Amino acid sequence: MIFDGKGGKDWKPFEQVAHFYAAGVRQAVLEALVSVLGDALEDMNRRYERMADLPDDICPEGKVTPHITRRASYGMPLTVICVDEVHRYLEHPEHGRTICALLTELAKAGPAAGYMLVLATQRPDTRTVPEGLRGQIGTRFALRTMNWQASETILGAGTYTTGLDSSKFLRTHLGVGILLGNDDQQATDGEAVTVRTHLLDLTALRRLCARARQLRIDAGTLTGTAAGETVIAETPQRRLLDDVLDVFEPGEDRAWSETLCARLAGRW
């Protein structure tokens, strides 16, 4: 599931494979994000209840295994929720707090139940991404930052004094960053590796997603947005001026506001 806070073209190729794809910060998208995260939290709790009843040889550590996530009968597939430009959602005056609380709960208990969060932002400050949420994210990746304070905000308190500083990267170090807490690289707490990511332009990304789509079709796992379902119910916003003009009577070029309000109330 992908939510692109910027709303540009960067993530659009993932419409081919994503169960849920939405872009921008329109009211409908914000409401959809709250709904998706809330549903994910409910499903996460149900997964823990089902795992409690599984035999020890199937679920030996009380969390999902590759075998569990790949068997449709268990109903616990690996679920990735990617939110790019997450600060645009967290800063929203109406929904920001709710989104932050839901993301924090998923970050705390989601991984063991098969939920993986990927949060990206260009504003890694404590006001935008509160410590309560950042503190639950064990794997962190810092690309070039403007100063060491921003680097430490991403990688964690005290990382600068240990020599981890992404502000030292040059402008020419495109895609180079510090990866912290990646178990696949045997990096543990306090250790990190400097890596260079692969560049994928939109043409290459579309090819990759087209291949992934075919694999999902072959596996019978294409759902949601990728399967052509409407996942966001767009409700056109009413225009106040149009509504006001509609209640003017023929030949009437002016009216008191009290009269207009009474007519508007009577019609809607």
C-alpha positions, -999 to 999 in steps of 0.1 A, spaced: 0 0 0 14 33 -11 6 69 -1 26 96 -19 24 128 0 39 148 -28 14 136 -54 38 137 -83 48 110 -108 75 93 -87 53 65 -73 27 63 -100 41 32 -117 33 13 -85 -4 16 -94 3 -16 -114 10 -37 -83 -2 -19 -52 -32 -31 -33 -38 6 -24 -24 36 -41 -32 72 -33 -13 105 -40 -15 140 -26 -31 155 5 -66 160 -6 -93 154 21 -103 121 4 -67 108 6 -63 119 42 -95 101 52 -84 71 32 -51 70 50 -68 71 84 -91 43 73 -63 21 59 -41 25 90 -71 19 113 -80 -13 94 -44 -24 95 -43 -20 132 -74 -41 137 -60 -68 114 -27 -67 132 -45 -74 165 -65 -102 149 -33 -118 136 -18 -120 171 -50 -137 183 -47 -163 154 -10 -168 160 -17 -176 197 -37 -207 185 -11 -219 160 11 -249 170 46 -242 182 62 -259 152 43 -235 129 47 -203 150 77 -210 173 84 -174 184 49 -159 185 54 -140 153 50 -146 116 74 -167 97 80 -167 59 59 -199 58 30 -182 75 31 -151 53 32 -172 21 2 -195 30 -30 -179 20 -49 -201 45 -33 -183 74 -45 -149 62 -13 -131 73 5 -119 42 35 -97 45 20 -62 41 41 -31 33 27 3 40 49 30 23 42 67 31 64 91 12 66 127 23 50 116 55 54 150 71 26 163 48 2 139 65 16 143 101 13 181 99 -23 181 89 -43 201 114 -73 178 114 -59 143 108 -22 146 117 -25 135 153 -46 104 144 -23 94 116 7 97 140 -9 76 167 -19 49 142 16 48 126 32 46 161 11 16 171 19 -2 138 56 6 142 55 -8 177 38 -42 171 33 -45 134 66 -61 123 60 -93 143 26 -96 127 38 -91 92 33 -53 88 62 -33 75 63 5 76 84 25 52 83 62 61 102 88 41 105 126 47 127 155 37 119 172 71 134 149 98 128 173 127 113 164 160 82 186 155 74 169 122 81 133 132 76 131 170 100 110 191 72 87 200 71 75 164 107 79 154 118 59 185 99 28 173 117 27 139 147 4 142 160 5 107 169 40 95 185 54 63 199 89 60 208 104 27 227 137 25 215 162 51 222 199 55 238 195 89 248 170 115 218 178 137 195 166 109 216 135 105 214 127 142 176 133 142 173 105 116 199 81 129 193 87 166 207 106 195 245 101 200 252 88 165 271 120 155 296 114 183 302 79 170 312 92 136 278 88 118 271 121 100 253 121 67 259 158 62 295 149 52 283 135 19 289 156 -11 263 167 -36 279 143 -61 272 114 -38 238 107 -53 220 79 -37 246 74 -10 234 71 26 240 56 60 219 25 68 215 17 105 199 -13 120 197 -35 89 200 -71 102 206 -85 67 240 -67 68 247 -79 103 244 -43 115 232 -41 150 224 -12 174 251 14 172 266 -1 140 259 11 105 269 7 69 274 32 41 256 21 10 248 34 -24 213 28 -38 204 19 -73 191 46 -96 157 38 -112 143 64 -136 106 62 -144 111 42 -175 130 15 -157 106 16 -128 76 11 -151 94 -20 -165 101 -33 -130 65 -28 -119 52 -44 -151 72 -75 -144 61 -75 -108 25 -72 -120 28 -102 -142 43 -122 -113 13 -112 -91 -11 -122 -119 5 -156 -122 3 -160 -85 -33 -149 -83 -25 -121 -58 -35 -90 -77 -60 -70 -57 -72 -35 -50 -59 -6 -70 -38 -29 -92 -69 -50 -100 -89 -20 -111 -109 -15 -79 -119 20 -68 -103 23 -34 -110 60 -28 -145 74 -31 -140 109 -45 -168 133 -35 -167 165 -55 -164 195 -32 -194 219 -33 -186 254 -44 -203 280 -21 -205 306 -49 -223 282 -72 -248 273 -44 -254 310 -37 -260 318 -74 -285 289 -76 -308 304 -50 -311 338 -67 -345 341 -84 -349 350 -121 -342 387 -127 -328 392 -92 -293 408 -92 -289 413 -54 -303 400 -22 -297 404 16 -275 377 32 -303 368 55 -325 360 26 -298 340 8 -290 320 40 -327 311 45 -330 300 9 -298 279 11 -310 263 43 -343 255 27 -327 239 -3 -300 220 15 
